[in-house]
Amino acid sequence: MADDLPDFLATREPSAQRPLLGLTVLVVEDSRFACEAMRLLCLRSGARIRRADCLASARRHLMSYRPTVVIVDLGLPDGSGLDLIREIAGRSPRVPALLGTSGDSGAEAATLAAGADGFLAKPIESLSAFQTAVLAALPATPRPISAGSGETEDRVAPDLLALRDDLAHAADMLGHRPAGEDLDYLAQFLAGVARSAHDAPLQAAAEALARDRLAGRGTGTPVSRISGLVRDRLASGTAF
């Protein structure tokens, strides 16, 4: 039966409940918590998902596969997602739908200017909003089904163990005393994770670090605060 599943899915038509059935979505995202939310959204929409956690991994995927939809986080460990969006937008044949995602709502204009078809603001939790954004980015002709699944639960709840993995990764980065670009990456990574987890204190601390870096101020105090917050969340363990 397992060998027959892809053939079975290929013969089914998209529906209001599963409007993305038959599509393959490549999610380029470094946060495991955010990626778990995407996995649940794709699963409930009928789409298959492939994942890459950095630019290099995404480029390897794109050498072997041609997904229907690519969703690119703008802040990645080895560079800006905007560069990948430009690359993909310039390819021929082009993927049918290309979207950017970020916790910074002000990044939408830059995302569209880079060649994306749409933008998803984090946290990405709403099934109907996710489906609407993907369908709007796709060419209209081959995808006539509209969003509006009618499911009783519109929001997804990612596994909190994925959040713990993100916090452990941040703790490891902090343990190596990051500086320069590494510190910039840590600030944006934790801000995005905290936003997805609705952790206002951690988000505020990460955003304060980013502001201090941009202004050229000392970062000792915000880094110490972030370290304490991350340690506290990992030590409590109650949420996991």
Secondary structure by P-SEA (a helix, b strand, c coil): cccaaaaaaaacccccccccccbbbbbbcccaaaaaaaaaaaaaabbbbbbbccaaaaaaaaacccccbbbbccccccccaaaaaaaaaaccccccbbbbbcccccaaaaaaaaccccccccccccaaaaaaaaaaaccccccccccccccccccccccaaaaaaaaaaaaaaaaacccaaaaaaaaaaaaaaaaaacaaaaaaaaaaaaaaaaaccccaaaaaaaaaaaaaaaaacccc
